Structure formats: structure tokens, C-alpha cells
Amino acid sequence: MKKPQLVRRRDAAATKSAILSAARTLFARDSYENVGIREIASLSGADAALVSRYFGSKEELFSEVLRSGKRGLDLIGEQMEGLPERVADLLLEPPEAKEENPMDDILILLHSASSPTAAPLVQASIDERFHRPFAEVIGGDHAMTRSQIFGALLMGVSISMRITGQSYADEDERKRVHARISRLIELAISPL
């Protein structure tokens, strides 16, 4: 008598989520060109055909990865009042205290910014998810330019702190750095 075969239940939502999570992980580690559909499928535990079925192409999957990250307004809020202080708090928060790793989003952008295929997607994502929403919050003349300066400041400080492993155990020094970052942000978003 044959043993009945175990049939694995299909769960499209779980499979799609696993594929997206695997793609985020791999695109955070390497460039668009160096990440393959088979590698994503392998890490997700899914068949490569399902990646194409759920996302269409690698380019469409990469676009979905970019959309799946937190938006700038989700992290920082939409209110101008207290914005510099909130951003300084976020930047100075120790990495182990964060629920998610916002550096993954930055790494995904950086790794693929020079790709002929991915660069336009990266630029559109930054514009859609950060520059335009913050330009609306900032308002006034040259809001988009000021939002771009603000974004450059955030990205630069985030990357620098991650690379150097900089943290501020001394509370007095942390307060001074917090005040300085807050002031830089004020300058970035103030009218030109």
C-alpha cells in the first residue's frame, strides 16, 4: 500500500511576500545587475517561474521592492513643527533600537543607482517617496530643491553613521550633535 503524499498547501500571498522579502534582502546586498531571478527564488523557497508569475519581470519586481520600503513621511511625519528634532532623533537612534533597518532602503538605492535599467526606477522612487511629499510639506518657493537638499543631508548622515559605526554614548555629546543636526535640517528646509 502506498503512503499518501503530503500535499503542500498553496498560499499565493505568503509566496509573494517571501519572494519580495528575498528580493529586498538581495538587492540590499548587491546591484540590480548582479541579482538574478533564480537567486531570489532560491532564497524565497519558491520556483523561479512563480517570481515571473507574481511580478512579471525582474524590473517589475525591483520596482515593487522600491515601493515596499517605508516612505519618508511614514518615518518622519508630515508636520513641519518639530521636523528637525524628529529627524535628528531618528538619525541618532541606535541601529539595534530600530524595528526595521532603514539602511536597507538606502543600500538598495545605492547599489543600483548606476544601473542603466534600475537608475530611472531609483530616481523615480526617490522623487515619488521622498522629494515630492516633503516638497509639499515644506511648501513655498523652491520647495523641491529644498526637499532634495534635505534628502541629501539625511542620506549622507545615515550612510556616514552606518559606515563609521558612530554612536553617542555620552549624553552631553549626543545632545550637542542632536542640536547640530537639527540646525542643519532647519537650514536645508528654510527658504533659499
C-alpha positions as a LaTeX table, in Angstrom:
\begin{tabular}{lrrr}
\hline
Residue & $x$ (\AA) & $y$ (\AA) & $z$ (\AA) \\
\hline
Met1 & 0.00 & 0.00 & 0.00 \\
Lys2 & 1.35 & 3.42 & $-0.96$ \\
Lys3 & 1.71 & 6.13 & 1.60 \\
Pro4 & $-0.39$ & 9.14 & 0.81 \\
Gln5 & 1.75 & 12.03 & $-0.41$ \\
Leu6 & 1.70 & 15.16 & 1.64 \\
Val7 & 0.30 & 17.97 & $-0.38$ \\
Arg8 & 1.73 & 21.34 & 0.42 \\
Arg9 & $-0.97$ & 23.97 & 0.62 \\
Arg10 & $-0.54$ & 26.77 & $-1.81$ \\
Asp11 & $-0.56$ & 30.20 & $-0.32$ \\
Ala12 & $-0.06$ & 32.79 & $-3.03$ \\
Ala13 & 0.12 & 35.72 & $-0.61$ \\
Ala14 & 2.77 & 34.04 & 1.53 \\
Thr15 & 4.80 & 33.03 & $-1.53$ \\
Lys16 & 4.61 & 36.53 & $-3.00$ \\
Ser17 & 5.66 & 38.01 & 0.35 \\
Ala18 & 8.59 & 35.58 & 0.63 \\
Ile19 & 9.74 & 36.47 & $-2.89$ \\
Leu20 & 9.52 & 40.20 & $-2.14$ \\
Ser21 & 11.41 & 39.75 & 1.14 \\
Ala22 & 14.14 & 37.72 & $-0.57$ \\
Ala23 & 14.43 & 40.32 & $-3.33$ \\
Arg24 & 14.76 & 43.15 & $-0.75$ \\
Thr25 & 17.50 & 41.22 & 1.04 \\
Leu26 & 19.44 & 40.53 & $-2.15$ \\
Phe27 & 19.05 & 43.99 & $-3.68$ \\
Ala28 & 20.29 & 45.47 & $-0.37$ \\
Arg29 & 23.43 & 43.32 & $-0.71$ \\
Asp30 & 24.18 & 43.71 & $-4.41$ \\
Ser31 & 23.40 & 45.67 & $-7.55$ \\
Tyr32 & 20.40 & 45.18 & $-9.82$ \\
Glu33 & 22.56 & 43.52 & $-12.48$ \\
Asn34 & 24.14 & 41.07 & $-10.04$ \\
Val35 & 20.88 & 39.77 & $-8.54$ \\
Gly36 & 19.13 & 37.08 & $-10.53$ \\
Ile37 & 15.60 & 35.73 & $-10.55$ \\
Arg38 & 16.84 & 32.23 & $-9.72$ \\
Glu39 & 18.79 & 33.56 & $-6.73$ \\
Ile40 & 15.69 & 35.40 & $-5.48$ \\
Ala41 & 13.57 & 32.28 & $-5.99$ \\
Ser42 & 16.09 & 30.11 & $-4.19$ \\
Leu43 & 16.27 & 32.40 & $-1.16$ \\
Ser44 & 12.47 & 32.67 & $-1.03$ \\
Gly45 & 11.94 & 28.92 & $-1.36$ \\
Ala46 & 9.80 & 29.42 & $-4.44$ \\
Asp47 & 10.15 & 28.29 & $-8.03$ \\
Ala48 & 11.65 & 30.85 & $-10.42$ \\
Ala49 & 8.52 & 30.62 & $-12.57$ \\
Leu50 & 6.49 & 31.97 & $-9.65$ \\
Val51 & 8.66 & 35.07 & $-9.48$ \\
Ser52 & 7.72 & 35.83 & $-13.07$ \\
Arg53 & 4.10 & 34.87 & $-12.47$ \\
Tyr54 & 3.68 & 37.18 & $-9.48$ \\
Phe55 & 5.89 & 40.08 & $-10.56$ \\
Gly56 & 6.26 & 39.79 & $-14.33$ \\
Ser57 & 9.91 & 40.66 & $-14.72$ \\
Lys58 & 12.96 & 41.43 & $-12.63$ \\
Glu59 & 12.42 & 45.12 & $-13.39$ \\
Glu60 & 8.83 & 44.98 & $-12.12$ \\
Leu61 & 9.97 & 43.06 & $-9.03$ \\
Phe62 & 12.65 & 45.69 & $-8.37$ \\
Ser63 & 10.01 & 48.43 & $-8.70$ \\
Glu64 & 7.86 & 46.60 & $-6.17$ \\
Val65 & 10.86 & 46.33 & $-3.81$ \\
Leu66 & 11.34 & 50.09 & $-4.08$ \\
Arg67 & 7.64 & 50.70 & $-3.36$ \\
Ser68 & 7.68 & 48.31 & $-0.39$ \\
Gly69 & 10.09 & 50.39 & 1.68 \\
Lys70 & 8.94 & 52.99 & 4.14 \\
Arg71 & 8.09 & 56.37 & 2.69 \\
Gly72 & 9.86 & 59.40 & 4.09 \\
Leu73 & 6.63 & 60.74 & 5.57 \\
Asp74 & 5.99 & 57.39 & 7.29 \\
Leu75 & 9.32 & 57.68 & 9.09 \\
Ile76 & 9.40 & 61.39 & 9.84 \\
Gly77 & 5.82 & 62.61 & 9.76 \\
Glu78 & 4.01 & 65.32 & 7.86 \\
Gln79 & 4.18 & 68.20 & 10.33 \\
Met80 & 6.74 & 70.97 & 9.88 \\
Glu81 & 6.67 & 71.77 & 13.57 \\
Gly82 & 9.40 & 69.77 & 15.27 \\
Leu83 & 10.61 & 68.21 & 11.99 \\
Pro84 & 14.33 & 68.93 & 12.53 \\
Glu85 & 14.23 & 67.42 & 16.03 \\
Arg86 & 12.28 & 64.33 & 14.90 \\
Val87 & 14.78 & 63.71 & 12.12 \\
Ala88 & 17.75 & 64.17 & 14.47 \\
Asp89 & 16.11 & 61.69 & 16.89 \\
Leu90 & 15.72 & 59.17 & 14.07 \\
Leu91 & 19.29 & 59.62 & 12.84 \\
Leu92 & 20.78 & 59.27 & 16.31 \\
Glu93 & 18.70 & 56.28 & 17.37 \\
Pro94 & 20.99 & 53.25 & 17.78 \\
Pro95 & 20.50 & 50.68 & 14.97 \\
Glu96 & 19.61 & 47.92 & 17.46 \\
Ala97 & 16.72 & 50.06 & 18.77 \\
Lys98 & 15.03 & 50.23 & 15.37 \\
Glu99 & 12.27 & 47.80 & 14.45 \\
Glu100 & 13.34 & 47.69 & 10.82 \\
Asn101 & 16.60 & 48.54 & 9.16 \\
Pro102 & 16.02 & 51.74 & 7.16 \\
Met103 & 19.56 & 51.35 & 5.84 \\
Asp104 & 18.32 & 48.51 & 3.63 \\
Asp105 & 16.30 & 51.02 & 1.61 \\
Ile106 & 19.34 & 53.26 & 1.22 \\
Leu107 & 21.56 & 50.31 & 0.28 \\
Ile108 & 19.06 & 49.20 & $-2.37$ \\
Leu109 & 19.14 & 52.70 & $-3.85$ \\
Leu110 & 22.92 & 52.98 & $-3.73$ \\
His111 & 23.69 & 49.53 & $-5.15$ \\
Ser112 & 21.53 & 50.06 & $-8.20$ \\
Ala113 & 21.78 & 53.82 & $-8.83$ \\
Ser114 & 24.36 & 53.33 & $-11.59$ \\
Ser115 & 22.46 & 50.59 & $-13.41$ \\
Pro116 & 21.12 & 51.69 & $-16.80$ \\
Thr117 & 17.94 & 49.72 & $-16.11$ \\
Ala118 & 17.46 & 50.41 & $-12.41$ \\
Ala119 & 18.68 & 54.04 & $-12.19$ \\
Pro120 & 15.49 & 55.56 & $-13.64$ \\
Leu121 & 13.44 & 53.42 & $-11.24$ \\
Val122 & 15.61 & 54.51 & $-8.30$ \\
Gln123 & 15.32 & 58.18 & $-9.28$ \\
Ala124 & 11.55 & 57.93 & $-9.72$ \\
Ser125 & 11.22 & 56.15 & $-6.37$ \\
Ile126 & 13.22 & 58.81 & $-4.51$ \\
Asp127 & 11.18 & 61.53 & $-6.16$ \\
Glu128 & 7.83 & 59.81 & $-5.50$ \\
Arg129 & 8.53 & 58.55 & $-1.98$ \\
Phe130 & 10.61 & 61.41 & $-0.59$ \\
His131 & 11.23 & 64.58 & $-2.61$ \\
Arg132 & 7.70 & 65.38 & $-3.79$ \\
Pro133 & 5.93 & 64.56 & $-0.49$ \\
Phe134 & 8.42 & 66.61 & 1.51 \\
Ala135 & 8.29 & 69.45 & $-1.01$ \\
Glu136 & 4.55 & 69.60 & $-0.29$ \\
Val137 & 5.16 & 69.60 & 3.46 \\
Ile138 & 7.90 & 72.24 & 3.21 \\
Gly139 & 5.95 & 74.40 & 0.75 \\
Gly140 & 6.91 & 77.80 & $-0.55$ \\
Asp141 & 9.40 & 78.83 & $-3.21$ \\
His142 & 11.94 & 76.25 & $-4.34$ \\
Ala143 & 10.30 & 73.57 & $-2.18$ \\
Met144 & 11.54 & 70.75 & $-4.43$ \\
Thr145 & 15.13 & 71.98 & $-4.31$ \\
Arg146 & 14.95 & 72.35 & $-0.53$ \\
Ser147 & 13.46 & 68.86 & $-0.26$ \\
Gln148 & 16.34 & 67.48 & $-2.34$ \\
Ile149 & 18.91 & 69.21 & $-0.09$ \\
Phe150 & 17.08 & 67.78 & 2.93 \\
Gly151 & 17.18 & 64.28 & 1.38 \\
Ala152 & 20.88 & 64.57 & 0.56 \\
Leu153 & 21.61 & 65.58 & 4.15 \\
Leu154 & 19.61 & 62.67 & 5.55 \\
Met155 & 21.22 & 60.15 & 3.24 \\
Gly156 & 24.73 & 61.47 & 3.85 \\
Val157 & 24.42 & 61.44 & 7.64 \\
Ser158 & 22.74 & 57.99 & 7.61 \\
Ile159 & 25.42 & 56.46 & 5.42 \\
Ser160 & 28.28 & 58.08 & 7.33 \\
Met161 & 26.98 & 56.91 & 10.70 \\
Arg162 & 26.45 & 53.39 & 9.37 \\
Ile163 & 29.92 & 53.17 & 7.81 \\
Thr164 & 31.74 & 54.58 & 10.84 \\
Gly165 & 29.57 & 52.85 & 13.41 \\
Gln166 & 29.28 & 56.22 & 15.12 \\
Ser167 & 27.07 & 56.38 & 18.18 \\
Tyr168 & 26.97 & 58.77 & 21.08 \\
Ala169 & 27.11 & 57.07 & 24.48 \\
Asp170 & 27.99 & 60.34 & 26.19 \\
Glu171 & 24.64 & 62.07 & 26.70 \\
Asp172 & 26.11 & 65.58 & 26.61 \\
Glu173 & 27.83 & 64.92 & 23.28 \\
Arg174 & 24.66 & 63.32 & 21.90 \\
Lys175 & 22.66 & 66.44 & 22.83 \\
Arg176 & 25.19 & 68.69 & 21.08 \\
Val177 & 25.20 & 66.51 & 17.95 \\
His178 & 21.39 & 66.39 & 18.03 \\
Ala179 & 21.26 & 70.20 & 18.17 \\
Arg180 & 23.75 & 70.48 & 15.28 \\
Ile181 & 21.86 & 68.02 & 13.07 \\
Ser182 & 18.60 & 69.80 & 13.89 \\
Arg183 & 20.15 & 73.12 & 12.87 \\
Leu184 & 21.46 & 71.67 & 9.59 \\
Ile185 & 18.00 & 70.36 & 8.79 \\
Glu186 & 16.48 & 73.76 & 9.58 \\
Leu187 & 18.92 & 75.31 & 7.13 \\
Ala188 & 18.20 & 72.68 & 4.48 \\
Ile189 & 14.46 & 73.26 & 4.51 \\
Ser190 & 14.47 & 77.02 & 5.08 \\
Pro191 & 13.72 & 79.35 & 2.14 \\
Leu192 & 16.58 & 79.87 & $-0.29$ \\
\hline
\end{tabular}
